[in-house]
Amino acid sequence: MEERTKLGQELYELGLRLGSLGAVAIGSGGGPLARTLARAAGCGVALAGGEARFHDGSCAACGAWVGRYYSLPATLFVRQTGDSVEVYLSDGQGRSFHQRLDVDGPDAAVGEWDLLTGSDCAWAACRVGDRRTPGGLAAAIGPAALTLALERLGYEVADRPIPGAAVFRADQEGLSLTVEQDGVVARPIGEDSLEAAVYYVDQPQAVPAFRPAEDGAERK
């Protein structure tokens, strides 16, 4: 009986070896453990510089055919049946290797992978709510959600600075924000760049008493 984590390490290391060959077709069937092990192998393939090509074929024979059809140097298929896992490896020319492993149970229990979709849109919608501004031109530089939030607020948004437009500039991870307009730079507060953008449009913007003229003299 093998521990799941040890088996995962073995599949990852197998992926590292396969990745040196180039592209590898990878599939799985039978349960979440098989899917997780297939992904572990795919991570090894990618980190070794290869290309992990996951397919939705439901059996090892289909996976082997995919490899031959696309002239891939290797294919891998992982099958889970209860507490057992079977690994099918093909060299893309019809020659194959098959290994059966018993995994510690019950039923080789393992966590699942999940994908939360639409996160940028949901983040923007939550931060903006029902707020609307008179609009106008704005430039958004940062994560895609910053553009979505400004558009929901009523701005016409460009992806680069435009004369006369406010420039909303977030860091790459969307954690902080600066806003530049008419030569004045503001750093609105907020838990993240979207909350800071909403805070900025909610506040009346102070007009500076003076700002440097182009010739260096103070303009009042």
C-alpha positions as CSV (number, residue, x, y, z in Angstrom):
1,M,0.0,0.0,0.0
2,E,1.4,3.4,-1.0
3,E,0.6,6.7,0.6
4,R,-1.1,9.1,-1.8
5,T,1.5,11.8,-1.3
6,K,4.3,9.4,-2.2
7,L,2.5,8.2,-5.2
8,G,2.0,11.9,-6.2
9,Q,5.7,12.4,-5.9
10,E,6.3,9.4,-8.2
11,L,3.9,10.7,-10.8
12,Y,5.5,14.1,-10.6
13,E,9.0,12.7,-11.1
14,L,7.7,10.6,-14.0
15,G,6.4,13.8,-15.5
16,L,9.8,15.4,-15.2
17,R,11.3,12.5,-17.1
18,L,8.6,12.6,-19.8
19,G,8.9,16.3,-20.1
20,S,12.4,16.0,-21.6
21,L,10.8,14.2,-24.6
22,G,8.6,17.1,-25.5
23,A,4.8,17.0,-25.7
24,V,3.0,14.4,-23.7
25,A,-0.7,13.4,-23.9
26,I,-2.2,12.9,-20.4
27,G,-5.6,11.5,-19.4
28,S,-7.3,10.0,-16.5
29,G,-10.5,8.1,-15.5
30,G,-12.3,6.6,-12.5
31,G,-12.1,9.3,-9.8
32,P,-10.5,12.3,-8.2
33,L,-7.2,10.6,-7.2
34,A,-6.6,9.7,-10.8
35,R,-7.3,13.2,-11.9
36,T,-4.9,14.6,-9.3
37,L,-2.1,12.2,-10.1
38,A,-2.5,13.0,-13.8
39,R,-2.2,16.7,-13.0
40,A,0.9,16.0,-10.8
41,A,2.5,14.3,-13.8
42,G,1.5,17.2,-16.0
43,C,3.2,19.7,-13.6
44,G,6.4,17.6,-13.9
45,V,6.2,17.6,-17.7
46,A,5.7,21.4,-17.8
47,L,8.5,22.2,-15.3
48,A,10.9,20.0,-17.3
49,G,10.2,22.2,-20.4
50,G,7.8,19.9,-22.1
51,E,4.1,20.4,-23.0
52,A,1.4,18.7,-21.1
53,R,-1.6,18.0,-23.4
54,F,-4.5,16.9,-21.3
55,H,-7.3,15.1,-23.2
56,D,-10.8,14.0,-22.3
57,G,-10.4,10.4,-23.6
58,S,-12.1,7.9,-21.2
59,C,-9.6,5.0,-21.5
60,A,-5.9,4.2,-21.9
61,A,-6.4,3.0,-25.5
62,C,-7.9,6.3,-26.5
63,G,-5.0,8.1,-24.9
64,A,-2.5,5.9,-26.8
65,W,-4.3,6.6,-30.0
66,V,-4.2,10.4,-29.4
67,G,-0.4,10.1,-28.9
68,R,0.0,8.2,-32.2
69,Y,-2.4,10.5,-34.1
70,Y,-0.5,13.6,-33.0
71,S,2.9,11.9,-33.3
72,L,3.7,12.6,-29.6
73,P,6.7,10.9,-28.0
74,A,4.7,9.7,-25.0
75,T,1.3,9.3,-23.5
76,L,0.2,8.7,-20.0
77,F,-3.2,7.5,-18.6
78,V,-4.1,7.1,-15.0
79,R,-7.0,4.8,-14.0
80,Q,-8.5,4.7,-10.5
81,T,-10.6,1.7,-9.4
82,G,-11.5,1.9,-5.7
83,D,-8.3,1.8,-3.7
84,S,-6.2,0.8,-6.8
85,V,-4.5,3.0,-9.3
86,E,-3.2,1.8,-12.7
87,V,-0.7,3.7,-14.7
88,Y,-0.6,3.2,-18.5
89,L,2.4,4.6,-20.3
90,S,2.9,4.5,-24.1
91,D,5.9,5.6,-26.2
92,G,3.6,6.9,-29.0
93,Q,4.5,3.9,-31.2
94,G,2.2,1.3,-29.7
95,R,4.6,0.0,-27.1
96,S,3.2,0.4,-23.6
97,F,3.9,-0.1,-19.9
98,H,1.2,-0.9,-17.4
99,Q,1.6,-0.8,-13.6
100,R,-1.0,-1.4,-10.9
101,L,-0.6,0.2,-7.5
102,D,-2.7,-0.2,-4.3
103,V,-3.2,3.0,-2.4
104,D,-4.1,3.5,1.2
105,G,-7.9,3.9,1.5
106,P,-10.7,4.4,2.2
107,D,-11.4,4.4,-1.5
108,A,-8.2,6.3,-2.1
109,A,-9.9,9.4,-0.7
110,V,-8.4,12.6,-2.0
111,G,-9.5,16.2,-2.2
112,E,-10.9,17.7,-5.4
113,W,-9.8,20.4,-7.8
114,D,-12.2,23.2,-8.6
115,L,-12.2,26.3,-10.8
116,L,-14.0,29.4,-9.8
117,T,-14.9,31.3,-13.0
118,G,-15.9,34.9,-13.5
119,S,-13.8,36.1,-10.5
120,D,-12.7,39.4,-12.1
121,C,-16.3,40.3,-13.1
122,A,-17.6,39.4,-9.6
123,W,-14.9,41.4,-7.9
124,A,-15.6,44.5,-9.9
125,A,-19.4,44.1,-9.5
126,C,-19.1,43.7,-5.7
127,R,-16.8,46.7,-5.3
128,V,-18.8,49.0,-7.5
129,G,-22.3,48.0,-6.5
130,D,-24.9,50.5,-7.8
131,R,-22.5,53.5,-7.9
132,R,-22.3,55.5,-11.1
133,T,-20.3,58.6,-12.1
134,P,-20.9,61.2,-14.7
135,G,-18.3,59.3,-16.7
136,G,-15.8,60.7,-19.1
137,L,-12.5,59.4,-20.2
138,A,-10.2,57.3,-18.1
139,A,-7.1,55.2,-18.6
140,A,-6.8,51.9,-16.7
141,I,-3.3,50.4,-16.2
142,G,-3.4,47.2,-14.1
143,P,-5.4,44.0,-13.7
144,A,-8.4,43.5,-16.1
145,A,-10.8,43.9,-13.2
146,L,-9.8,47.6,-12.9
147,T,-11.1,48.2,-16.4
148,L,-14.3,46.4,-15.6
149,A,-14.8,48.4,-12.4
150,L,-14.3,51.7,-14.2
151,E,-16.6,50.8,-17.0
152,R,-19.3,49.8,-14.4
153,L,-18.8,53.2,-12.8
154,G,-19.5,54.9,-16.1
155,Y,-16.1,55.7,-17.5
156,E,-15.1,55.3,-21.1
157,V,-11.9,53.4,-20.5
158,A,-8.7,53.3,-22.6
159,D,-5.6,51.0,-22.0
160,R,-3.1,53.9,-22.2
161,P,-3.0,57.5,-21.0
162,I,-5.0,60.0,-23.0
163,P,-4.7,63.8,-22.7
164,G,-7.2,65.1,-20.3
165,A,-8.2,61.7,-18.9
166,A,-7.7,60.5,-15.4
167,V,-5.1,57.7,-15.2
168,F,-6.0,54.9,-12.8
169,R,-2.8,52.9,-12.2
170,A,-2.8,49.8,-10.1
171,D,0.2,47.6,-9.2
172,Q,0.3,44.2,-11.0
173,E,-1.5,42.3,-8.2
174,G,-4.2,44.9,-7.8
175,L,-3.4,45.8,-4.2
176,S,-2.8,49.5,-4.5
177,L,-3.8,52.4,-6.7
178,T,-2.7,55.9,-7.8
179,V,-4.9,58.3,-9.8
180,E,-3.4,61.1,-11.9
181,Q,-5.4,63.8,-13.4
182,D,-4.4,67.3,-14.5
183,G,-0.9,66.8,-13.0
184,V,-2.2,65.9,-9.6
185,V,-1.5,62.5,-8.2
186,A,-3.8,60.9,-5.6
187,R,-3.4,57.7,-3.6
188,P,-6.9,56.7,-2.5
189,I,-7.2,54.3,0.3
190,G,-8.8,50.9,0.1
191,E,-8.4,47.2,0.8
192,D,-7.4,46.8,-2.8
193,S,-7.2,48.8,-6.0
194,L,-10.9,48.5,-6.9
195,E,-12.1,49.6,-3.5
196,A,-9.6,52.5,-3.8
197,A,-11.0,53.5,-7.2
198,V,-14.5,53.6,-5.8
199,Y,-13.3,55.6,-2.8
200,Y,-11.7,58.1,-5.2
201,V,-14.9,58.6,-7.2
202,D,-16.9,58.9,-4.0
203,Q,-14.8,61.8,-2.7
204,P,-15.1,65.4,-3.9
205,Q,-11.7,66.1,-5.5
206,A,-9.9,69.1,-4.1
207,V,-8.6,71.7,-6.5
208,P,-4.9,72.5,-5.9
209,A,-4.1,76.0,-4.8
210,F,-1.3,76.1,-7.4
211,R,0.7,73.8,-9.6
212,P,4.0,74.3,-11.4
213,A,3.7,76.0,-14.8
214,E,5.6,74.6,-17.7
215,D,8.3,77.3,-17.4
216,G,8.9,76.4,-13.7
217,A,7.1,79.4,-12.3
218,E,4.2,78.9,-9.9
219,R,0.8,79.3,-11.4
220,K,-1.9,80.4,-8.9
